[in-house]
């Protein structure tokens, strides 16, 4: 399960936090998002565009954006970073 560092939780208690997950395709971003939302991770398909989930955790509302990692989408990644509080770069390496 994904846990926010104590220092971050003390800064944003009772607030909304915008989190963006970026990484290459098939890196596991959607698996991370679904795990955070306590959803089944056995039926994941490649992200076409983006997924958004809102999750309550530690007195905060986490608005998590899972941005697709396909090569044709990467030039648009910077557009999703406006008003982002936390960027998670998620890369898988076997």
C-alpha positions as CSV (number, residue, x, y, z in Angstrom):
1,X,0.0,0.0,0.0
2,X,1.2,3.5,-0.8
3,X,1.9,5.6,2.3
4,X,2.5,9.4,2.3
5,X,5.5,10.5,4.3
6,X,4.6,11.9,7.7
7,X,6.2,15.3,6.9
8,X,3.9,15.7,3.8
9,X,0.8,14.7,5.7
10,X,1.5,17.4,8.3
11,X,1.7,20.0,5.6
12,X,-1.5,19.2,3.8
13,X,-3.9,17.8,6.5
14,X,-7.5,18.5,5.6
15,X,-6.6,19.6,2.1
16,X,-6.8,18.3,-1.4
17,X,-3.6,17.1,-3.0
18,X,-3.1,16.7,-6.8
19,X,-0.8,13.9,-7.6
20,X,0.4,13.0,-11.1
21,X,1.9,9.5,-11.9
22,X,4.2,9.7,-14.9
23,X,6.3,6.9,-16.4
24,X,6.8,4.8,-19.5
25,X,4.1,2.5,-20.7
26,X,3.7,-0.8,-18.8
27,X,5.6,0.6,-15.8
28,X,2.8,-0.2,-13.4
29,X,1.3,3.3,-12.9
30,X,-2.3,2.0,-13.2
31,X,-1.5,-0.9,-10.8
32,X,-0.2,1.7,-8.3
33,X,-3.3,3.8,-8.7
34,X,-5.7,0.9,-8.3
35,X,-3.8,-0.4,-5.3
36,X,-4.0,3.0,-3.7
37,X,-7.8,3.0,-4.3
38,X,-8.1,-0.6,-2.9
39,X,-9.3,-1.9,-6.3
40,X,-8.7,-5.2,-8.0
41,X,-5.4,-5.1,-9.9
42,X,-6.0,-8.4,-11.9
43,X,-7.9,-6.7,-14.7
44,X,-5.7,-3.9,-15.8
45,X,-5.6,-2.7,-19.5
46,X,-3.2,-0.2,-21.0
47,X,-4.2,3.4,-20.2
48,X,-5.4,5.3,-23.2
49,X,-4.9,9.0,-22.2
50,X,-5.3,9.1,-18.5
51,X,-7.1,7.7,-15.4
52,X,-8.2,9.8,-12.4
53,X,-9.1,8.6,-9.0
54,X,-9.9,10.5,-5.8
55,X,-8.9,8.7,-2.6
56,X,-9.3,9.7,1.0
57,X,-6.1,9.0,3.1
58,X,-4.9,10.4,6.4
59,X,-7.5,13.2,6.4
60,X,-6.6,14.3,2.9
61,X,-8.3,14.0,-0.5
62,X,-5.8,12.7,-3.0
63,X,-6.7,13.4,-6.6
64,X,-4.4,11.0,-8.4
65,X,-3.8,11.3,-12.2
66,X,-2.4,8.3,-14.0
67,X,-1.0,9.6,-17.3
68,X,-0.5,7.1,-20.1
69,X,3.1,6.4,-21.0
70,X,2.9,5.7,-24.7
71,X,5.4,7.5,-26.8
72,X,2.7,9.6,-28.7
73,X,1.4,10.9,-25.4
74,X,4.7,11.9,-23.8
75,X,4.9,15.4,-25.5
76,X,1.7,16.3,-23.6
77,X,2.9,15.3,-20.1
78,X,3.9,18.9,-19.3
79,X,0.3,20.0,-19.7
80,X,-0.8,17.8,-16.8
81,X,1.7,19.3,-14.4
82,X,0.0,22.6,-13.8
83,X,-1.2,22.9,-10.2
84,X,0.4,19.6,-9.3
85,X,1.4,19.2,-5.7
86,X,3.3,15.9,-6.0
87,X,4.9,14.2,-9.1
88,X,5.6,10.5,-8.9
89,X,7.9,9.2,-11.6
90,X,7.3,5.5,-11.8
91,X,9.6,3.5,-14.0
92,X,9.8,-0.3,-14.0
93,X,13.0,-2.1,-14.6
94,X,13.1,-5.9,-14.5
